[in-house]
């Protein structure tokens, strides 16, 4: 009797595949489903924050009680499902080596996991525990920090704070020490004239903090000549104390944004066939010559018949290439016009931005100057151009030909 083999797929395989798909959509931002989900959650966060602010006004809370309640119920349910899905799919983290339980615990204890939990916890606690309504309203505003998952700018802001945490902590220690010294000196100068305000160092510390913070409420002011002199020095010290952490943070934030842009630009340049064989230092030279340009949807970037003077990399957005016999669309990570940077011919197509698009432009003069300075680099670029165009390198015509277009999705 011939044995019957069970070829039915195992349920565990289906579950693992589903979990992997959920992880990709939620954490890696890949594909249209992930983009649509992220945009939906961003809009939902904005709606719930607006509803929370409205609910804090008693008259409006009574008038719109039902829609506000529906919004909170729906948002909490969606955020709860999202939180559960993130915990379940956390086992698919690519760097995870200690098992599913460790991966889930890692997510729960992370900043994003804590924010996700606090975003839904007040609602569920209110169903079982009597608590102050105002406290619950304030806790709902923690949902604002969920935006850090979807906003590169906010992630850069938090990364800058974390990278300079030691320097900022040092600034805080210096500020605290300066406040204590200013309070002690003002206590000595003003204790006889204003014992109720400067009778003790803790009493004077409030004045010192307000003055060093450059706020100056005016509720506590020195009245003696010595006290006013000390206050003047404290005000100047406050200007320096406030400028120090602001400068540190601004520099860190600028460096973080530059680092992200550098990584994106490096990846785009390294993917171009003309530059794939270049070394890291040679790619860095190319990057110094790139200039950025942002165009709105519908803007004509180049026109057919115009002299070709540069190549274009699409950092973000989409363009339409209108050839004589067909139209093509290019997206993020793709490029056009790189042969023009070598041949300086006329355009054979019109290129129009379909959506708001960010371009990186390399002028032909810069590329030729780079090739003149580095013969080895020039040989590599010419070899890459020949490999791409084949016999078309010496042909007549424009710079945008079928062989020139980078029609494969960025890898």
C-alpha positions in Angstrom: 0.0 0.0 0.0 1.4 3.4 -1.0 1.9 5.7 2.0 0.0 8.9 1.8 2.1 11.9 2.4 0.6 14.9 4.1 1.5 17.8 1.9 -0.8 20.3 3.6 1.0 23.4 4.8 1.7 23.5 8.5 -0.3 26.1 10.5 2.8 27.3 12.2 4.3 28.3 8.9 1.3 30.3 8.1 1.4 32.0 11.5 5.1 32.8 11.1 4.6 34.2 7.6 1.7 36.4 8.9 3.8 37.6 11.9 6.7 38.4 9.6 4.3 40.4 7.3 2.9 42.3 10.3 6.4 43.1 11.5 7.4 44.4 8.0 4.3 46.6 7.8 4.5 48.0 11.3 8.2 48.4 11.9 10.0 48.5 8.6 7.7 50.8 6.6 7.8 48.8 3.5 5.2 49.0 0.8 2.0 50.8 0.2 0.2 49.1 3.1 2.7 50.4 5.6 2.5 53.9 4.2 -1.3 53.9 4.3 -1.3 52.6 7.9 1.2 55.2 9.0 -0.8 58.0 7.5 -4.0 56.7 9.0 -2.4 56.5 12.5 -0.9 60.0 12.2 -4.4 61.4 11.3 -6.0 59.4 14.2 -3.4 60.8 16.7 -4.2 64.3 15.5 -7.9 63.7 15.9 -7.6 62.3 19.4 -5.3 65.1 20.6 -7.8 67.6 19.3 -10.7 65.8 21.0 -8.8 65.7 24.2 -8.2 69.5 24.2 -11.9 70.0 23.4 -13.0 67.7 26.2 -11.1 69.8 28.7 -13.6 72.6 28.1 -16.7 71.8 30.3 -19.2 73.4 27.9 -17.9 71.8 24.8 -17.5 68.4 26.6 -21.2 68.5 27.5 -22.3 69.6 24.0 -20.2 67.1 22.1 -20.2 64.3 24.6 -21.3 61.5 22.2 -18.9 62.2 19.3 -16.0 62.7 21.8 -16.8 59.4 23.5 -17.0 57.6 20.1 -13.6 59.1 19.0 -12.0 57.9 22.3 -13.5 54.5 22.2 -12.5 54.0 18.5 -9.0 55.4 18.9 -8.3 53.3 22.1 -9.5 50.2 20.4 -7.3 50.8 17.3 -4.2 51.8 19.4 -4.8 48.7 21.6 -4.8 46.4 18.5 -1.7 48.2 17.2 0.0 47.7 20.6 -0.9 44.0 20.7 0.2 43.5 17.1 3.6 45.1 17.8 4.2 42.9 20.8 3.2 39.8 18.8 5.4 40.7 15.8 8.4 41.9 17.9 9.8 38.3 17.8 10.6 39.0 14.1 13.3 41.6 14.9 16.2 40.8 12.5 18.9 41.2 15.3 17.0 39.1 17.8 18.9 36.1 19.0 17.4 35.3 22.4 14.0 34.1 21.6 10.5 35.5 21.1 9.9 36.3 24.7 13.1 38.5 24.9 12.1 40.3 21.7 8.6 41.2 23.1 10.0 42.2 26.4 12.5 44.4 24.6 9.7 46.2 22.8 7.6 46.6 25.9 10.5 48.3 27.8 11.5 50.5 24.9 10.6 54.2 24.6 8.1 53.4 21.8 6.6 50.6 23.8 6.1 52.6 26.9 4.5 55.4 24.9 2.1 53.0 23.2 1.2 51.5 26.6 0.6 54.9 28.3 -1.5 56.0 25.3 -4.1 53.3 26.0 -3.7 52.6 29.7 -5.7 55.6 31.1 -8.8 54.6 29.2 -8.7 50.9 30.3 -7.9 51.9 33.9 -10.8 54.3 34.0 -13.2 51.4 33.4 -12.0 49.6 36.6 -10.5 52.3 38.8 -12.1 55.6 39.9 -9.6 58.3 39.1 -9.4 62.0 38.5 -10.8 62.9 35.1 -8.3 65.7 34.6 -5.4 63.3 35.1 -6.7 61.0 32.5 -7.0 63.9 30.0 -3.4 64.9 30.6 -2.2 61.3 30.2 -4.0 61.0 26.8 -1.7 63.8 25.5 1.2 61.3 25.7 -0.1 60.0 22.4 1.7 63.0 20.9 4.9 61.1 21.4 3.6 58.3 19.1 4.4 60.7 16.3 8.1 60.1 16.8 7.7 56.7 15.2 6.5 58.3 11.9 8.3 61.6 11.9 12.0 61.6 10.9 12.3 65.2 12.3 11.1 64.1 15.7 13.3 61.0 15.7 16.3 63.3 14.9 15.3 65.5 17.7 15.2 62.7 20.2 18.4 61.2 18.8 20.1 64.6 19.3 18.9 64.8 22.9 20.2 61.3 23.6 23.6 61.8 21.9 24.3 64.9 24.0 22.7 63.7 27.2 26.0 63.9 29.1 26.8 67.4 27.9 23.2 68.6 28.7 23.4 66.9 32.1 26.7 68.8 32.7 24.9 72.1 31.8 22.2 71.3 34.3 24.7 70.7 37.1 26.5 74.0 36.2 23.2 75.8 36.2 22.2 74.3 39.5 25.5 75.2 41.1 25.3 78.8 39.8 21.7 79.1 41.1 22.9 77.9 44.6 25.8 80.4 44.7 23.5 83.3 43.5 20.9 82.4 46.1 23.5 82.3 48.9 25.0 85.6 48.0 21.5 87.2 47.6 20.6 85.7 51.0 23.5 87.5 52.6 22.8 90.8 50.8 19.0 91.0 51.2 18.1 89.0 54.4 18.0 92.1 56.6 15.9 94.2 54.1 13.6 91.4 53.0 13.6 88.5 55.6 10.3 87.1 54.2 11.7 86.7 50.7 15.5 86.2 51.2 15.6 85.1 54.8 16.8 81.6 53.9 18.8 80.2 51.0 15.8 78.1 49.8 13.7 81.2 49.8 16.3 83.0 47.7 16.7 80.0 45.4 13.4 80.7 43.7 14.6 84.2 42.7 17.9 82.8 41.5 16.2 80.1 39.3 13.8 82.7 37.8 16.6 85.2 37.1 19.1 82.6 35.6 16.2 81.3 33.4 15.9 84.9 32.0 12.2 84.8 32.9 12.1 87.5 35.6 8.6 87.4 37.0 9.3 90.4 39.1 7.5 88.9 42.2 10.9 88.9 44.1 13.4 91.7 43.5 16.4 93.1 45.4 16.1 96.5 47.1 19.6 97.1 48.4 22.5 98.4 46.3 24.6 95.3 46.9 21.6 93.1 46.0 21.0 94.9 42.7 24.7 94.6 41.8 24.6 90.8 42.5 21.3 90.6 40.5 23.0 92.3 37.5 25.8 89.7 37.5 23.3 86.9 37.9 21.4 88.2 34.8 24.5 88.1 32.7 25.3 84.6 34.0 21.8 83.5 33.1 22.3 84.6 29.5 25.4 82.4 29.3 23.8 79.5 31.1 20.8 79.5 28.7 23.0 79.9 25.6 25.2 76.9 26.5 22.6 74.1 26.3 20.8 75.7 23.4 24.0 75.8 21.4 24.9 72.2 22.3 21.4 71.0 21.3 21.2 73.0 18.1 24.6 71.7 17.0 23.6 68.1 17.8 20.3 68.4 16.0 22.0 69.9 12.9 24.6 67.1 12.9 21.8 64.4 13.2 19.9 65.8 10.3 23.1 66.1 8.3 24.0 62.5 9.1 20.6 61.2 7.9 20.8 63.2 4.7 24.4 62.0 4.2 23.3 58.4 4.5 20.4 58.8 2.1 22.6 60.7 -0.4 25.4 58.2 -0.1 23.0 55.3 -0.8 21.6 57.1 -3.9 25.0 57.9 -5.3 26.4 54.4 -4.6 23.5 52.8 -6.5 24.2 54.7 -9.8 25.9 52.5 -12.3 28.4 55.2 -13.1 29.5 55.3 -9.5 29.1 51.7 -8.4 32.8 50.9 -8.9 34.1 54.0 -7.1 35.7 53.9 -3.7 34.3 55.5 -0.6 36.6 58.5 -0.9 35.6 59.0 -4.5 31.9 58.8 -3.7 32.5 61.4 -1.0 34.1 63.7 -3.6 31.0 63.4 -5.8 28.7 64.1 -2.8 30.5 67.4 -2.2 29.5 68.6 -5.7 25.8 67.7 -5.4 23.3 70.4 -4.9 19.7 69.9 -3.8 16.6 71.3 -5.5 12.9 70.9 -4.4 10.2 71.2 -7.1 6.5 71.2 -6.8 4.2 68.7 -8.7 3.7 69.8 -12.3 7.0 71.6 -12.5 9.0 71.0 -15.7 12.5 70.0 -14.7 14.1 69.8 -18.3 12.6 70.3 -21.7 13.2 68.5 -25.0 15.8 70.4 -27.1 17.4 72.2 -24.2 21.2 71.8 -23.8 21.9 69.1 -21.3 24.2 70.4 -18.5 23.6 68.0 -15.5 22.4 64.7 -14.2 19.6 64.4 -11.7 19.0 62.0 -8.8 15.5 61.6 -7.4 15.9 61.8 -3.6 12.2 61.8 -3.0 9.1 62.0 -5.2 8.2 61.0 -8.8 8.9 62.4 -12.3 7.4 61.6 -15.7 9.8 61.3 -18.7 8.0 62.2 -22.0 9.9 60.7 -24.9 8.8 61.0 -28.5 7.0 57.6 -28.6 6.3 56.8 -24.9 6.1 58.1 -21.4 8.0 56.7 -18.4 7.8 57.4 -14.7 10.8 57.4 -12.4 10.6 57.4 -8.6 12.8 57.7 -5.5 16.3 56.3 -6.0 16.2 56.5 -9.8 17.9 59.0 -12.0 18.2 60.5 -15.4 20.6 62.7 -17.5 23.9 61.1 -16.3 25.1 60.6 -19.9 24.5 64.3 -20.5 27.0 65.0 -17.8 29.6 63.3 -20.0 28.4 64.2 -23.6 26.7 67.6 -23.1 24.1 66.9 -25.7 20.6 68.2 -26.1 17.6 66.8 -24.2 15.5 64.3 -26.2 12.7 64.3 -23.6 10.8 66.5 -21.3 10.9 65.6 -17.6 8.1 66.8 -15.3 7.6 66.4 -11.6 4.5 64.3 -10.9 4.5 65.0 -7.2 6.6 67.3 -5.0 10.1 66.1 -5.7 13.5 66.6 -4.1 16.4 66.3 -6.6 20.1 66.0 -6.2 21.9 67.7 -9.2 25.4 67.1 -10.4 26.6 69.7 -13.0 28.6 68.5 -16.0 31.4 71.0 -15.2 31.8 69.6 -11.7 31.9 66.0 -13.0 34.4 66.8 -15.7 36.6 68.8 -13.2 36.5 65.8 -10.9 37.6 63.5 -13.8 40.4 65.9 -14.8 41.8 65.8 -11.2 41.5 62.0 -10.9 42.4 60.1 -14.0 41.6 56.8 -12.4 38.2 58.0 -11.5 37.7 59.3 -15.1 38.6 55.9 -16.4 36.1 54.2 -14.1 33.3 56.6 -15.1 34.0 56.2 -18.8 34.1 52.5 -18.5 30.8 52.5 -16.6 29.3 54.7 -19.3 30.4 52.4 -22.1 29.1 49.4 -20.2 25.7 51.1 -19.9 25.3 52.5 -23.4 27.3 50.0 -25.3 27.6 51.3 -28.9 25.3 54.2 -28.1 28.1 56.2 -26.4 29.2 57.8 -29.7 25.7 57.9 -31.3 23.9 61.2 -32.1 20.9 62.2 -30.1 19.8 63.3 -26.7 20.9 62.2 -23.3 17.6 60.4 -22.3 17.5 57.1 -24.2 16.0 53.8 -23.3 19.3 52.3 -22.3 20.1 55.3 -20.1 17.0 55.1 -18.0 17.4 53.4 -14.7 14.2 51.3 -14.8 14.8 49.0 -11.9 13.5 49.8 -8.4 16.2 50.9 -6.0 17.6 48.0 -4.0 
